Amino acid sequence: MCGIVGYIGNNAVAEELLSGLKSLEYRGYDSSGIALNDNRKIIVFKASGKLSNLNAVLHEKNVEDYSSFMGIGHIRWATHGAPSIENAHPHLSNDGNLVLVHNGIIENYKELRQKLQNQGVVFHSQTDTEAAVHLFAEEYKKCGSLEQAVRNGLPQLKGAFAFVIMHHAESDKIIAVRKNAPLIIGCGKNENYVASDIPALLGKVNHIIHLDDDEMAVVKKNEVIVKYINGQVVQKEMEKVDMAADVISKNGYAHFMLKEICEQPAILRRVIQSHVQNQTIYLDDAKINVDFDKVKKIVIVACGTSLHAALVAKKVWEEWLKLPVQVEAASEFIYQTNLLDENSLVIGVSQSGETADTITALKLAKKYQSQIMVLTNRVDSSIVRYASSIVPLNAGVEISVAATKSYMAQLVAFYWFGLLFAQKLNKISELDWQQKLQILIQLPEKIEEILSHQNDIESIAQRLTRYSAVVFMARGFNLPTAYEAALKLKEISYINANAYPAGELKHGPIALLDKNMPVLALFEQGQNAPKLLSNCEEAKARQAPVIGIGGEKCSDIFNEYIETPEVDACFSPLLLCVPVQLLAYFTAKALNREIDQPRNLAKSVTVE
Ligand code: F6R
């Protein structure tokens, strides 16, 4: 949700900024821009749309001719104001001296804007950010120091923000500030960087400093000083970057999404190898401080795909642990009466660890003294600060905006943790426990089998492009898989997809069905399969094309069928998510969509 970068050093500044932004494209792609401090003059370049448009502008304006040693850059996911050039960052003060980029939302921007306008300040954009640039510029006029101006301005801002700021007259420093939005400093030799996330720094520096909330860094070429906003110096540890530079390569795949789908067996194998020794589960890399005996209720909060993983966990854990598990969309959690106390375990699930809604929900749960755990793919992210227990997903960096391998890793983490929890609570026999473990161990091979049928799934996907809307349905453990299938298909192909409990169709949605509305049914083993088949018959009777997905084909009524290896129903969400990911991918590919960067979306959603 907006990516920001800064660079100070001897390299070609525009190139450094552009390559940093390229690695942050997953955070937004509505517009982009950079600002250079060239001989004490601020020069801004902007473009709407994809980063390639900015590249073209820089080329056309011969950016290499500028002799700058420092600059800042931004890639935008629009919140306030359309994705236009005037709303693109960097934003410049009216005297042209102070410039900044921003990630987050300034909640009191309307009041600030009004106040500044009353003082005669002219605004040029519809963004919340512009209030900040004029505020700091006005403060600068009073004190003549960038650091002091920022320090004076910050208490007047409400909301979440990470800023990177420069002033034309202070050509030796960039100021970076963080409050509830991620920001890191990359520490090099005779050069330093600022970025929203590590991928922007890969291959450039070996050490980073994570800024915490209410900290600001004065970043110079040979020095980084971190201070609290009150000016007191903070001693920060430099951390080694432990991410390989090639994580942001497609490795020959057409899209990151396909690469990430295909990585799933390898991720599972790696996770299994690191967690299972001598038929026992170890979560060594997890920091688990749960007082298991105290837990009387579990609440899981998450958004989007992570929410669907949580819905699977509810079904599995309630069966295994015999404890009530409540799952809530994090964005709704704060508006309801949550019956939480110190006997509740509240779990936040977030691939990025930066989702504002999920973080806000956890902050609320903390007030009730509940035990807090997070499952995240980014143990360096903001969400871990609110938890006493942290379970890393270890899926590796996920670049495609549509989540796939991180969903799989979330599911696996829930199954592992469910087994561990069931054991601690004596809710599972040794035999049952061992059998479940074996099923998990055999999963990577089964997923590989599904992946080997990509061509068949691609042909079905090509036929799916004829339709403008589809329905997914399921019963039991795979209802969340149906929700995830619909989300995946609509977010990357823009085909309208809805998912329903199969039994609910006849209570209303069946009115939608005709020959132009395919119904995709997700089958799992067990007693619900015959009922789901009857629901398929009902759909067929209304002329709807019916596509089945699941174990061995149990009827001839299907127009198409995607067969998956057999597995116990309770574990089938781990398999069935793969064909629906592939189906979404190949449908979007056939429709020539921007698969890795679907319209209007961003990978990490740092606004509520
Ligand atoms: C869909 C998708 C989103 C995210 C959601 C939560 O493919 O990726 O629905 O799942 O924005 O993100 P995290 O898991 O980072 O909190």
Residues whose N, C-alpha, C, O or C-beta is under 5 A from the ligand:
A	BS01	F6R	C303 G304 T305 S306 V349 S350 Q351 S352 G353 T355 V401 A402 A403 K603 V605
